[in-house]
């Protein structure tokens, strides 16, 4: 198993490099599932196991990514019909710490904005953005977990009021 780990990680990395909107951990998990499932179907007379593994994992990851692309959500009609969002009113309801979190989300120069600017929206997007934002706040700005959660709750509450 350790013998093939480098090959699997290489294949996942190559596929993820072109599709960074998808979670890297999901691709790793899919690749290992393929590894364990093909052990029974391998025929040593046709090719080496490494070659067989390479083709199977690469094909499976390609198909998995294509399937994920097809599940991309579009904006529902009820969202298009909503009244205009009043950003000033929204910001006036937030503490300075929560405003800072919103600034990071909306600032075109931020790493978070740049990373998700061209990614397609999927069911996992909110969780991915939240995870990335938490990591930035923890490591770059030394926010505690409680402080981050308090900011998120405050933002959520202000959004429901509007």
C-alpha atoms as one frame of an Amber mdcrd trajectory, in Angstrom:
protein
   0.000   0.000   0.000   2.784   2.463   0.901   4.385   1.559  -2.398   1.489
   3.152  -4.320   0.816   6.121  -2.052   3.184   8.415  -3.960   1.537   7.551
  -7.281  -1.951   8.162  -5.872  -0.962  11.491  -4.358   0.669  12.517  -7.640
  -2.467  11.719  -9.648  -4.727  13.495  -7.181  -2.457  16.538  -7.172  -2.463
  16.709 -10.990  -6.263  16.541 -11.124  -6.684  18.997  -8.242  -4.280  21.510
  -9.815  -6.734  21.973 -12.692  -9.846  21.841 -10.478  -9.062  23.670  -7.232
 -12.729  24.313  -6.559 -13.077  20.688  -5.501 -11.908  19.534  -2.082  -8.479
  17.861  -2.259  -9.433  15.457   0.539 -12.412  14.208  -1.464 -10.128  13.373
  -4.378  -7.693  11.528  -2.110 -10.550   9.524  -0.646 -11.917   8.655  -4.090
  -8.469   7.559  -5.262  -8.007   5.229  -2.282 -11.463   3.762  -2.827 -10.431
   2.929  -6.382  -7.175   1.402  -5.133  -9.007  -0.967  -2.800 -11.727  -1.824
  -5.322  -9.426  -2.710  -8.239  -7.276  -5.170  -6.333  -9.783  -7.950  -7.094
 -10.162  -7.128 -10.795  -6.442  -6.849 -11.588  -5.087  -9.296 -14.176  -1.282
  -9.601 -14.099  -1.185 -10.974 -17.667  -2.461  -7.693 -19.164  -0.259  -5.085
 -17.442   1.654  -4.223 -14.314  -0.397  -3.260 -11.278   1.112   0.247 -11.291
  -0.046   0.855 -14.867  -3.481  -0.551 -14.100  -3.749   1.558 -10.948  -2.654
   4.689 -12.804  -5.319   4.292 -15.524  -8.106   3.338 -13.119  -7.461   6.182
 -10.658  -6.983   8.778 -13.381 -10.181   7.747 -15.167 -12.178   7.586 -11.962
 -11.008  11.017 -10.789 -11.792  12.506 -14.195 -15.313  11.037 -14.078 -15.772
  12.116 -10.461 -14.825  15.717 -11.295 -17.133  15.737 -14.316 -19.978  14.479
 -12.136 -19.281  17.173  -9.544 -19.308  19.846 -12.252 -22.769  18.690 -13.340
 -24.119  19.132  -9.801 -23.248  22.837  -9.739 -26.206  24.836  -8.480 -27.690
  27.793 -10.279 -29.192  30.782  -8.497 -32.855  30.046  -7.698 -35.502  32.393
  -9.097 -36.582  33.551  -5.639 -33.069  34.932  -5.060 -33.188  36.919  -8.278
 -36.439  38.586  -7.236 -35.279  39.789  -3.824 -35.094  43.465  -2.951 -31.685
  45.186  -3.236 -29.305  44.492  -0.388 -28.486  47.524   1.766 -24.804  47.038
   2.639 -24.583  50.183   4.793 -27.516  49.083   6.945 -26.049  45.591   7.221
 -22.627  46.896   8.287 -24.180  49.270  10.830 -25.610  46.229  12.642 -22.196
  44.598  13.120 -19.395  44.973  15.643 -15.960  46.046  14.402 -14.700  42.444
  14.530 -17.612  41.170  12.428 -17.136  44.063   9.967 -13.504  42.985   9.608
 -14.638  39.435   8.736 -17.027  40.826   6.096 -14.200  42.988   4.714 -12.009
  39.912   4.271 -14.835  38.180   2.413 -15.537  41.118   0.100 -12.052  42.546
  -0.434 -10.910  41.752  -4.007  -7.283  41.801  -2.844  -7.819  39.107  -0.197
  -6.580  35.577  -0.762 -10.027  34.209   0.019 -11.752  36.349  -2.609  -9.104
  35.487  -5.192  -9.346  31.764  -4.512 -13.130  31.550  -4.883 -13.637  34.250
  -7.520 -13.665  31.882 -10.477 -14.891  28.717  -8.808 -18.294  27.314  -9.586
 -20.831  27.314  -6.790 -21.634  23.844  -5.431 -23.334  22.476  -2.336 -19.936
  22.377  -0.644 -18.975  25.986  -1.448 -20.301  27.596   1.759 -18.472  25.038
   3.913 -15.270  25.451   1.892 -15.393  29.239   2.155 -16.166  29.073   5.883
 -13.265  26.642   6.436 -10.852  28.844   4.488 -12.027  32.009   6.243 -11.627
  30.370   9.653  -8.085  29.312   8.755  -7.190  32.838   7.626  -8.659  34.416
  10.755  -6.900  31.927  13.049  -3.464  31.942  11.465  -3.130  35.419   9.985
  -5.133  37.465  12.481  -4.935  35.252  15.606  -8.702  35.077  16.150  -9.833
  32.445  18.642 -12.416  29.823  17.702 -14.969  31.506  19.994 -14.320  34.931
  18.476 -14.762  33.544  14.965 -18.008  31.768  15.866 -19.321  34.929  17.548
 -18.596  36.947  14.380 -20.309  34.351  12.189 -23.379  34.332  14.470 -23.509
  38.115  14.425 -23.305  38.220  10.620 -25.956  35.506  10.287 -28.278  37.379
  12.668 -27.827  40.672  10.794 -28.583  38.946   7.491 -31.811  37.446   8.824
 -32.993  40.857  10.055 -32.600  42.432   6.602
